[in-house]
Amino acid sequence: MTRTKNTTVCVAGGGPAGAMLGLLLARSGVDVVVLEKHADFHRDFRGDTVHPATLQILDEIGLVDRFHELPHQKVPTIGVVQDGRRIDIADFRRLRVRYPYMAFVPQWDFLDLITAEAARYPAFRLMMRTEAVDVLRDGGRVVGVRARGPEGELDIRSTVVVAADGRHSAIRRAVGVTPRLIGRSLDVIFFRISRRDTDPDEGICVRIGNGKIFGATDRRTYWQMSYETTAGGMAKVIAAGLDAFRADLAAMVPFLADRVHEVASYEDLSLLEARIDRLDRWHQPGLLFIGDAAHAMSPVAGFGVNLAVQDAVATANALVAPLLRAQRTGAAFDHSRLAAIQRRRRLATALSQGLQRATQRFGIDDALNGSGQPPAPKLFEKLAPAQWLMSRIIGLGFRPEHVRTPAASPAQTEGTRG
Ligand SMILES: Cc1cc2nc3c(=O)[nH]c(=O)nc-3n(C[C@H](O)[C@H](O)[C@H](O)COP(=O)(O)OP(=O)(O)OC[C@H]3O[C@@H](n4cnc5c(N)ncnc54)[C@H](O)[C@@H]3O)c2cc1C
């Protein structure tokens, strides 16, 4: 028999968008259940860049000191190496912000921090190994989620459902909506190479040359490497063979030449297909899409995690007051409020995706088709304002959000869940 639970908000997906929304709602006293289909957050090669705007949000909710206690690296610049010369395309130290750097933190540590903080509030409930499989409807309105967990099927009835279940959203499928494809021409192959103390201290650096792009992110004990290629590029890597891949790596990142054998088999390479897409409509009565479920991002500029967090903040800012009213008095929730979140976030999202496409078109594609060196990075050397602008766009985004929701003490936020 299917069990039933009641809550005010059911969030499908415990990624950056869902976890942050769960915390913000619970800390204001809104009853929330977050469903996460995996048993933990421990998955490799997830977006792990935390930008100055997100650090500011962590500051606003009193979490920034605990965040800085996590193993992390502060990266103040983003550079491109072309013709053997490094060009900084962003330098966050030029911004007037409290945290003038990008912090690299394994995403699982970030999500553990957010969900542990949320768990202090009785209004929060995180259900791991619980997968949203369908929505519940009443007439034309979504009134909850059907989920499958360790104890079988469960119906979670809620005033609002938030789909934060990522780029392959099950909720999107359940309600029959498809995002518009905006760009799909990049595959990213991730792998690791060990780090030695004698290696250069270079934070994050992208190397471009001979039709190849290798990215290296310093993770202190290892290098998180990425190899950018056109869509379907993994087949080309396999056709050329691992020796050719290792030789390209040694040529492009010479200080790793003595360790390229660490890429021992194709199993050491993880393919992630980058895709940029967006829903035309992020809401229906009773249902809201945020994060990648509303707009999948490519890895370019590391916008994804940060936009997901900004969506969560905007959602909480807009919905906490009416949801608390509905929860406390039984007053009807005005579903037209869900449209306000798309209105607020859509332009910033579209501009970020536009920048990702432009970078692809004027930087990555030129570099990959081997038609010489892309001209774009050199612009940043010649035009000082371009570097400032890029630092601002990457660091703060097009519309930074600030937390406006009240924080109740955990003891004050007794849940009402049934
Ligand atoms: C190759 C690649 C590299 C990237 N690198 C970066 C980077 O360095 N920095 C950056 O900012 N962004 C990066 N991004 C983008 C970034 O990963 C996403 O934009 C961001 O994670 C979106 O957050 P989200 O919470 O919306 O979705 P997700 O992070 O996808 O989280 C969704 C969560 O929902 C869970 N879930 C899925 N389906 C269900 C279901 N049916 N029921 C319950 N739970 C479910 C998933 O397990 C997951 O935990 C990268 C993207 C790609 C493709």
The ligand as a Tripos MOL2 file, in Angstrom:
@<TRIPOS>MOLECULE
LIG
   53    58     1     0     0
SMALL
NO_CHARGES

@<TRIPOS>ATOM
      1 C1         30.7090   18.5530  -17.3630 C.3       1 LIG1
      2 C2         30.1010   19.5750  -16.4810 C.ar      1 LIG1
      3 C3         30.9100   20.2660  -15.5900 C.ar      1 LIG1
      4 C4         30.3510   21.2850  -14.7980 C.ar      1 LIG1
      5 N1         31.1560   22.0060  -13.9740 N.ar      1 LIG1
      6 C5         30.6560   23.0160  -13.2640 C.ar      1 LIG1
      7 C6         31.4740   23.7930  -12.4010 C.ar      1 LIG1
      8 O1         32.6600   23.5590  -12.2570 O.2       1 LIG1
      9 N2         30.8700   24.8020  -11.6890 N.ar      1 LIG1
     10 C7         29.5470   25.0630  -11.7910 C.ar      1 LIG1
     11 O2         29.0620   25.9990  -11.1410 O.2       1 LIG1
     12 N3         28.7510   24.3270  -12.5860 N.ar      1 LIG1
     13 C8         29.2560   23.3170  -13.3220 C.ar      1 LIG1
     14 N4         28.4390   22.5870  -14.1170 N.ar      1 LIG1
     15 C9         27.0060   22.8400  -14.0900 C.3       1 LIG1
     16 C10        26.4310   22.3670  -12.7430 C.3       1 LIG1
     17 O3         26.8400   21.0370  -12.4680 O.3       1 LIG1
     18 C11        24.8990   22.4360  -12.7040 C.3       1 LIG1
     19 O4         24.4460   23.6010  -13.3390 O.3       1 LIG1
     20 C12        24.3920   22.4380  -11.2350 C.3       1 LIG1
     21 O5         24.8390   21.2820  -10.5490 O.3       1 LIG1
     22 C13        22.8710   22.5130  -11.1840 C.3       1 LIG1
     23 O6         22.4020   22.2910   -9.8610 O.3       1 LIG1
     24 P1         20.9450   21.6730   -9.6170 P.3       1 LIG1
     25 O7         20.7790   21.5700   -8.1510 O.co2     1 LIG1
     26 O8         19.9610   22.4250  -10.4090 O.co2     1 LIG1
     27 O9         21.0090   20.2540  -10.2960 O.3       1 LIG1
     28 P2         21.9480   18.9870   -9.9880 P.3       1 LIG1
     29 O10        23.2770   19.4130   -9.4910 O.co2     1 LIG1
     30 O11        21.9130   18.1430  -11.2100 O.co2     1 LIG1
     31 O12        21.2240   18.2430   -8.7950 O.3       1 LIG1
     32 C14        20.0410   17.5010   -8.9910 C.3       1 LIG1
     33 C15        19.9270   16.5080   -7.8610 C.3       1 LIG1
     34 O13        18.6880   15.8430   -7.9840 O.3       1 LIG1
     35 C16        18.8790   14.4500   -7.8130 C.3       1 LIG1
     36 N5         17.8200   13.8040   -8.6030 N.ar      1 LIG1
     37 C17        17.7320   13.6750   -9.9360 C.ar      1 LIG1
     38 N6         16.5900   13.0960  -10.2810 N.ar      1 LIG1
     39 C18        15.9230   12.8560   -9.1330 C.ar      1 LIG1
     40 C19        14.6550   12.2750   -8.8350 C.ar      1 LIG1
     41 N7         13.8430   11.8140   -9.7990 N.pl3     1 LIG1
     42 N8         14.2760   12.1770   -7.5380 N.ar      1 LIG1
     43 C20        15.0900   12.6240   -6.5310 C.ar      1 LIG1
     44 N9         16.3050   13.1650   -6.7640 N.ar      1 LIG1
     45 C21        16.6940   13.3040   -8.0520 C.ar      1 LIG1
     46 C22        20.2820   14.1900   -8.3370 C.3       1 LIG1
     47 O14        20.8340   13.0160   -7.7830 O.3       1 LIG1
     48 C23        21.0150   15.4420   -7.8770 C.3       1 LIG1
     49 O15        21.5630   15.2980   -6.5840 O.3       1 LIG1
     50 C24        28.9640   21.5750  -14.9050 C.ar      1 LIG1
     51 C25        28.1570   20.8460  -15.7750 C.ar      1 LIG1
     52 C26        28.7210   19.8680  -16.5640 C.ar      1 LIG1
     53 C27        27.8550   19.1100  -17.5270 C.3       1 LIG1
@<TRIPOS>BOND
     1     1     2 1
     2     2     3 ar
     3     2    52 ar
     4     3     4 ar
     5     4     5 ar
     6     4    50 ar
     7     5     6 ar
     8     6     7 ar
     9     6    13 1
    10     7     8 2
    11     7     9 ar
    12     9    10 ar
    13    10    11 2
    14    10    12 ar
    15    12    13 ar
    16    13    14 ar
    17    14    15 1
    18    14    50 ar
    19    15    16 1
    20    16    17 1
    21    16    18 1
    22    18    19 1
    23    18    20 1
    24    20    21 1
    25    20    22 1
    26    22    23 1
    27    23    24 1
    28    24    25 2
    29    24    26 1
    30    24    27 1
    31    27    28 1
    32    28    29 2
    33    28    30 1
    34    28    31 1
    35    31    32 1
    36    32    33 1
    37    33    34 1
    38    33    48 1
    39    34    35 1
    40    35    36 1
    41    35    46 1
    42    36    37 ar
    43    36    45 ar
    44    37    38 ar
    45    38    39 ar
    46    39    40 ar
    47    39    45 ar
    48    40    41 1
    49    40    42 ar
    50    42    43 ar
    51    43    44 ar
    52    44    45 ar
    53    46    47 1
    54    46    48 1
    55    48    49 1
    56    50    51 ar
    57    51    52 ar
    58    52    53 1
@<TRIPOS>SUBSTRUCTURE
     1 LIG1         1 GROUP 0 **** ****
